[in-house]
Amino acid sequence: MSIAWLEADWPAPAGVRVISTYRGGGASSARFASLNLGDHVGDDPLNVAENRARLVREAGLPTEPCWLTQVHGVGVRNLDTEPRDSEAADAAFTCRPGRVCAILTADCLPIALASESGDRVGAAHAGWRGLAAGVIEATVGAMKIPPGRLLAWLGPAIGPEHFEVGPEVRQAFVDEDAGAEEAFATNARGRFMADLGLLARRRLRNLGIHRIFGGGQCTFAAPDKYFSHRRDANTGRQATLIWREQR
């Protein structure tokens, strides 16, 4: 069985590619079945290495992706100066063709960014902690592109029908942006159902990024396609990748 992925549907600049992997076609088994790309979740390292090799080969990637050590923070790595592992980071960007930014998720929101000219691309790992802490703002700032010249694509993430959070999560956003209240709906348990995609869109728009695409793919609701931490607890990770093609 070959691996498969979601092709980003957005008006990407020429030479810019974005894909988000599905969970099938890999070497892992049981709760990691089968294309688990995360090496930090307890899967057999040999299976993870095989899965990553299959991804590079079958997706025709120009090189091995730069796999970040993600910590739900706001660190951003410049792949042109730090192409391999250094310190923890939750976002990366590059100006060079052939370098692949990669974000691992299992409910958190992956965000791909590209300049309208296609000369700079980046990606961010945006769970609620990262969003609240400012990972989008940090990534856009590090890319040094005027926000109005950036396009964004939102990858698969847990949808608002399944993402229950406590009042402290809602407060973390509303304290900074009163309008963020629209992304939270009270449920029967007196807690809140949060819309990660809407929270991200608000932050992007507040920065001046208005060309925003993607969203709507719920990881929790599609167990045949995606890993979901909220649904399955200890599970694998899919990847969202963005790169500039070599010519």
N, C-alpha and C positions, 0 to 999 in steps of 0.2 A: 504493500500500500504506500503510495507516494504521499508526501505531505501537501497541505493546502493552506491557503492564506486569504485574508481579505485584502483586496486592492483598494486603496484609498480613492474615494470618488470625490475629487476636488479639482479645481483648475490649476494644477501644479505647474510651476514654471518648467520650461523645457529642460530635460535632464535630471529632474528631481523625482525620486521614487519613494513611495511609502507603502509598506505592507504591515499587516497585523496577523500573526500566525493563529491557526486553529490548533486544537489539541491532538489531532489524529496523525497517524503515519510515523510515529517515533518508535524508539526502542524501550521505553520505560513501561512499567506494569503497575497493577493495583491502583492505588490512589493517584499515582503519577502518570497513568496511562493517557497518552503515550508519548506525545512530543513535549515533554517537560524540558524547558530550557533554563530553569533555575538551578544553580549549583549549591544553594543554601537551604534547601527544604528537606533534606534527608534522603534524597534519591541516590541511587548508585552512581558515583562519579563517572564510571565508564559509560553508562547509559546517557547521562547528560552530555558527555563529550561526543558521543555518537549522534545524538539529536542535533547538537550544534553543527556538527559536520554535515549532516543531511540538509540542514537549513541553508548553509553556505552553498552547497552543491546544487540543490534543487531550485533554490530561489535565484541562483546566478549572482550571488553577492560578490562584489569586487574584492572583498577581504573579510576576514573574521570581524564580526561586530565588536565594538568596545563595550564589554559587559561591566556596568557600574556596580559598585557596592552601595545599594540604595538604603537610606536610613530615614525616609520620610522628612527630609530636611530641605535646605535651600541651596546646597552646594552645586556649583555648575562647573563642569570640566571642559576646557578648550582642547579638543582632540588634536589640534594642530601643534600644540606645545606639550600636551600630556596624552599621547595616543594610547597608552596602556595604563593598567591599574596604578593608582597612587592613593590619594585619600578618598574617603567616602564622598559620593555625590549623587544627586537625584535629577540631574539634567546634564546635557552635553550639547556641544555645537561644533561645527567645522565649516571652513571655507574651501577645503580641498576635496576635489573629486576622489571617490574611491574609499573614503572613510565613512564608516557606518555607525550612526548613533542608534543605540538600543535601549529600550525601556522594558523592564519585566513587570508584569502585573498579574493579579488574580482577583480583581475587583476595582483597584485603584484606576484612575483615569490617565491614560497615556495621551500626551499632547505633542503633535508634530508641528514644527514651525518652519517656514521658508520665506526668504526675501522674495519680493515680486520678480527680481531679476534672476533668481535661482543661484546666486553666488554664495549664499550662506544658508545652512539648514541647522536645525536643532530639535531636541526632544526633551520633554520633561515628564517626570513621574509625579502625578498629582492625586494623592489621596486627600482626605479632608485635612489631615495635619499639614501636609505640604502646601495645600491651597491656602489655608489659614495663615501659615507662616510666610507665604509670599514666594513660592517657587516659580510661579509664572513671571512675576515681576523681576525676580533675580535672573531668570533665563533671558528674558527680553533685554534687560540691562546689559548682560554679559555679551549678547550677540551684537550690540552696538549698531542696530539698524533702527531707524525711526519707525515706531509702531505702525504708522499708517502705511508703511511699505511692507508689512508682514502679512502672511496668510497663515491661518491655523486650521488644523484638522484634529478632531477629537476621536480617539479610538474607542474600542469596546471597554465598558466599565459597568459596575453594578448600577442598575436603574433605580429610579425613585420609588418604585413599588416594593423594593426589597431592601433598601438601605435605611435601617432604623438606627437612630442616634439619640443620645441624651440631650438635655437642655444646655449642657455646657458646650456642646459642639455648635448648636445654633447660636449661642451667645457669642462664641468666638468670632463668628462672621458678622453678626448684626452689630456688635460693638464697633466694628470698623466700617461697615457699610449697611446702613439701616434698610436699604432696599433689598438686601440679601434675604430678608424675611420671606420673600416670595418663593424661595427655594426649599422651604420647610413646611410640611403639612402635619398637623397634629393627628396622631392615630388613637385607636381605642385604648391603648395602654398608657396614654398620657405622655408619650414620647413623640419623636418626630421622624417623619420619612423625608430624607434629604435627597436633593437632586444635584449630584456632583457636576453633571454637565452644565446645568444652569448656573451654578456657582462659578464654574470656570469661564463660561461665556460672559458673565458680569465682569469678572476680573479682566478678561481680555478687552472687553469694550471700554472699561474704565481707563485702560492704558492707551486706547486709541486704535485697537485692532478690531476691525469690523468685518473683515472677510473671514468668517468662521464657518467651517464645514464639518461634516461627520456627526458623530453622536448617534444615540438611539439603539446601539447594539448592547444588550444587557448580558453580562457574563453570568449572573446568577440564574437567569431564566433559560439559558441554553447549555445544559450540561453535556450535550453531544458535541458542542463546538468549543466551549471555553472552560478553563479552570476558574473556580470561585472559592475564595477563602471563607466567605460568609456562609456559603452553602455546604462546603465539604471540610472546613477546618484545614487540616494538614494536607496540602495538595500541591500540584505543580504550578508552573508559571508559563504564560504565553509572552510573546515579545512583539513590540511595535518598533519598526525600524524605519529610519529615513536616511537617505544618502544622495549624493550627487553622482550621476553616472560618469564613468570615464569615457572620453571620446578619442 
